[in-house]
Amino acid sequence: MAPVGLAQAMGISRARMHYILKGRTPITANTAIRLEIATGVAAEYWLELQAASDLSAERSRNAAEFNQLRRIDAAARLSHLPEHQRT
């Protein structure tokens, strides 16, 4: 299906469809539901695609900062718990 036809089926403007396809407008819950109705593909799928895209972009954008962070060890993660709950 052409983007124009999909936009019409979803009840959105061609401009909005263009921005979605170019990655300039995120897939919101509303858009995901419209995509689900128009394509038969679950809204959750479209939202998962958006989340994966967001995570990838954020990792790239902040790679230098994230590379300086360190995971805490298991003992430190559990240190706030009472002794009998640390297993």
Secondary structure, 3 states (H helix, E strand, C coil): CCHHHHHHHHCCCHHHHHHHHCCCCCCCHHHHHHHHHHHCCCHHHHHHHHHHHHHHHHHHHCHHHHHCCCCCCHHHHHCCCCHHHCC
